[in-house]
């Protein structure tokens, strides 16, 4: 069992087909995952989802632990999430720039203007 002195926060991002990164709150992400909230603008889309979990405070060494995971999410004609899975397709892989952008967006309030090192 791993003990932690800090609480972790989680941010949820969808990378849209037009190159934008949209952030969703925990409540929104849960509602979409449970099927109680639709996102009509994502109707009939297959998009990349990134979840960034991180410590709310730095440890004694000034480090913030960050964990990321991703999936491909599928939406039906109404914008309801129908499936989330991993992919073996290179075209669906998250680039290092996209990954780093999601991490930076997630940490913007925690780290502020400090510089993050990956």
Residue frames relative to the residue before (quaternion, step in Angstrom):
aa qw qx qy qz dx dy dz
X 1.0000 0.0000 0.0000 0.0000 0.00 0.00 0.00
X 0.2675 -0.7718 0.5603 0.1373 3.56 -0.86 0.97
X 0.2201 -0.7707 0.5852 0.1230 3.55 -0.83 0.99
X 0.1023 -0.7933 0.5993 0.0335 3.53 -1.11 0.72
X 0.3722 -0.7290 0.5333 0.2136 3.55 -0.99 0.88
X 0.7422 0.3727 -0.2023 0.5189 3.57 1.22 -0.36
X 0.4551 -0.6400 0.5408 0.3012 3.50 -1.27 0.43
X 0.3293 -0.7269 0.5644 0.2114 3.53 -1.18 0.56
X 0.2249 -0.7261 0.6345 0.1400 3.52 -1.20 0.70
X 0.1875 -0.7741 0.5950 0.1072 3.55 -1.20 0.51
X 0.1024 -0.7617 0.6379 0.0486 3.54 -1.07 0.86
X 0.2287 -0.7779 0.5794 0.0833 3.55 -1.12 0.80
X 0.0304 -0.8116 0.5822 -0.0376 3.56 -0.84 1.04
X 0.1205 -0.7341 0.6607 0.1009 3.54 -1.23 0.64
X 0.2721 -0.7360 0.6009 0.1521 3.53 -0.94 0.98
X 0.2987 -0.8070 0.4896 0.1411 3.55 -0.41 1.25
X 0.6426 -0.5476 0.3809 0.3770 3.55 -1.26 0.37
X 0.6933 0.4411 -0.2904 0.4904 3.62 1.20 -0.33
X 0.6712 -0.5631 0.2799 0.3925 3.59 1.22 0.49
X 0.5481 0.6069 -0.4121 0.4018 3.60 1.21 0.13
X 0.2799 -0.6980 0.6262 0.2054 3.52 -1.36 0.33
X 0.0897 -0.8026 0.5894 0.0174 3.58 -0.63 1.16
X 0.2577 -0.7686 0.5706 0.1317 3.55 -0.92 0.97
X 0.1313 -0.7765 0.6142 0.0504 3.54 -1.12 0.79
X 0.4966 -0.6487 0.4902 0.3038 3.57 -1.07 0.77
X 0.6745 -0.4594 0.3709 0.4432 3.58 -1.29 0.19
X 0.6590 0.5164 -0.3096 0.4509 3.59 0.93 -0.91
X 0.6613 0.4951 -0.3058 0.4733 3.60 0.93 -0.88
X 0.6629 0.5077 -0.3071 0.4566 3.59 0.88 -0.94
X 0.6518 0.5077 -0.3142 0.4676 3.59 0.98 -0.81
X 0.6614 0.5096 -0.3047 0.4583 3.58 0.93 -0.91
X 0.6420 0.5006 -0.3233 0.4824 3.60 0.99 -0.78
X 0.6699 0.5052 -0.2982 0.4550 3.60 0.89 -0.92
X 0.6951 0.4607 -0.2630 0.4852 3.59 1.07 -0.76
X 0.4910 -0.6892 0.4098 0.3407 3.59 1.26 -0.22
X 0.5342 0.6350 -0.4062 0.3825 3.59 1.24 0.26
X 0.7416 0.2636 -0.2003 0.5834 3.59 1.27 -0.12
X 0.2202 -0.7660 0.5951 0.1025 3.54 -0.88 1.02
X 0.2013 -0.7348 0.6294 0.1530 3.55 -1.28 0.40
X 0.2491 -0.8314 0.4757 0.1431 3.60 0.22 1.26
X 0.6322 0.5417 -0.3566 0.4240 3.63 1.01 -0.63
X 0.6842 0.4388 -0.2847 0.5081 3.62 1.26 -0.23
X 0.2696 0.7931 -0.5080 0.2006 3.61 1.25 0.29
X 0.8585 0.0525 -0.0960 0.5010 3.54 -1.02 0.99
X 0.4914 0.6532 -0.4343 0.3784 3.59 1.12 0.64
X 0.1899 -0.6963 0.6792 0.1332 3.51 -1.38 0.48
X 0.0605 0.8392 -0.5257 0.1258 3.57 -0.27 1.31
X 0.4819 -0.6444 0.5093 0.3051 3.53 -1.32 0.28
X 0.1744 -0.7630 0.6195 0.0606 3.54 -1.04 0.96
X 0.0596 -0.7817 0.6205 0.0184 3.57 -1.01 0.86
X 0.1229 -0.7619 0.6332 0.0580 3.55 -0.96 0.96
X 0.0906 -0.7866 0.6105 0.0191 3.57 -0.86 1.02
X 0.0574 -0.7738 0.6308 0.0013 3.57 -0.69 1.14
X 0.0689 0.8150 -0.5673 0.0960 3.57 -0.89 0.90
X 0.5797 -0.5648 0.4627 0.3616 3.53 -1.29 0.49
X 0.4530 -0.6960 0.4885 0.2679 3.57 -0.98 0.81
X 0.7769 0.1736 -0.1030 0.5964 3.58 1.21 -0.49
X 0.5456 -0.6098 0.4700 0.3309 3.53 -1.19 0.61
X 0.4847 -0.6356 0.5093 0.3189 3.57 -1.20 0.53
X 0.7638 -0.3752 0.2577 0.4576 3.62 -1.29 -0.10
X 0.6848 0.4578 -0.2782 0.4940 3.59 1.21 -0.46
X 0.5515 -0.6353 0.3786 0.3859 3.58 1.30 0.08
X 0.5306 0.6374 -0.3946 0.3955 3.58 1.28 0.27
X 0.2014 -0.7356 0.6340 0.1279 3.53 -1.21 0.65
X 0.3373 -0.7406 0.5480 0.1935 3.57 -0.74 1.09
X 0.0633 -0.7884 0.6118 -0.0125 3.57 -0.91 1.02
X 0.0421 -0.7745 0.6312 0.0046 3.56 -0.99 0.93
X 0.0726 -0.8037 0.5901 0.0244 3.57 -0.90 0.91
X 0.0023 0.7587 -0.6508 -0.0263 3.52 -1.29 0.49
X 0.1345 -0.8075 0.5710 0.0620 3.54 -1.13 0.53
X 0.0555 -0.7730 0.6312 0.0317 3.51 -1.33 0.34
X 0.3979 -0.6262 0.5965 0.3062 3.48 -1.39 0.18
X 0.1231 -0.8007 0.5846 0.0450 3.58 -0.77 1.05
X 0.2064 -0.7732 0.5936 0.0853 3.54 -1.05 0.88
X 0.1368 -0.7780 0.6106 0.0562 3.57 -1.00 0.91
X 0.4298 -0.6981 0.5087 0.2630 3.59 -1.06 0.74
X 0.7749 -0.3754 0.2519 0.4418 3.57 -1.32 -0.10
X 0.6906 0.4487 -0.2745 0.4962 3.60 1.22 -0.41
X 0.5423 -0.6202 0.4003 0.4011 3.58 1.26 -0.21
X 0.4619 0.6494 -0.4662 0.3842 3.57 1.20 0.49
X 0.4947 -0.6475 0.4945 0.3024 3.57 -0.98 0.88
X 0.1208 -0.8184 0.5601 0.0429 3.57 -0.75 1.03
X 0.8148 -0.0033 0.0571 0.5769 3.57 1.10 -0.61
X 0.0320 -0.7519 0.6577 0.0331 3.54 -1.22 0.59
X 0.1802 0.7941 -0.5618 0.1457 3.56 -0.75 1.02
X 0.5499 -0.5548 0.5005 0.3732 3.51 -1.38 0.05
X 0.1960 -0.7811 0.5790 0.1272 3.55 -1.21 0.34
X 0.3526 -0.7149 0.5638 0.2159 3.52 -1.24 0.52
X 0.5139 0.6590 -0.4091 0.3664 3.56 1.29 -0.09
X 0.4771 -0.6836 0.4778 0.2772 3.58 -0.83 1.00
X 0.6416 0.5533 -0.3296 0.4166 3.60 1.02 -0.75
X 0.6948 0.4564 -0.2737 0.4838 3.60 1.19 -0.43
X 0.4772 0.6798 -0.4341 0.3488 3.59 1.27 -0.12
X 0.4740 -0.6536 0.5205 0.2779 3.52 -1.12 0.75
X 0.3751 -0.7115 0.5385 0.2512 3.58 -0.86 0.88
X 0.6231 -0.5322 0.3970 0.4135 3.59 -1.19 0.35
X 0.6063 0.5476 -0.3554 0.4541 3.62 1.08 -0.63
X 0.6697 0.4902 -0.3003 0.4701 3.60 0.89 -0.92
X 0.6327 0.5286 -0.3209 0.4662 3.57 0.98 -0.86
X 0.6927 0.4799 -0.2765 0.4619 3.57 0.80 -1.03
X 0.6263 0.5341 -0.3393 0.4554 3.60 1.03 -0.75
X 0.6522 0.5022 -0.3173 0.4710 3.61 0.94 -0.83
X 0.6453 0.5054 -0.3201 0.4752 3.59 0.96 -0.82
X 0.6610 0.5011 -0.3126 0.4629 3.60 0.89 -0.87
X 0.6396 0.5096 -0.3278 0.4729 3.62 0.96 -0.81
X 0.6639 0.5175 -0.3043 0.4458 3.58 0.94 -0.90
X 0.7542 0.4067 -0.2051 0.4730 3.58 0.98 -0.86
X 0.3968 0.7692 -0.4555 0.2084 3.62 1.21 -0.19
X 0.7146 0.4213 -0.2691 0.4893 3.62 0.97 -0.71
X 0.6646 0.5105 -0.2997 0.4559 3.58 1.09 -0.71
X 0.7593 0.3542 -0.1828 0.5144 3.57 0.83 -1.02
X 0.2433 -0.7915 0.5214 0.2063 3.58 1.10 -0.66
X 0.8077 -0.2516 0.2000 0.4943 3.55 -0.88 -0.93
X 0.4374 0.6795 -0.4780 0.3441 3.61 1.23 0.08
X 0.4755 -0.6740 0.4886 0.2843 3.54 -1.19 0.50
X 0.2719 -0.7622 0.5680 0.1501 3.57 -0.87 0.95
X 0.1975 -0.7559 0.6150 0.1068 3.54 -1.09 0.79
X 0.2678 -0.7678 0.5632 0.1469 3.59 -0.84 0.99
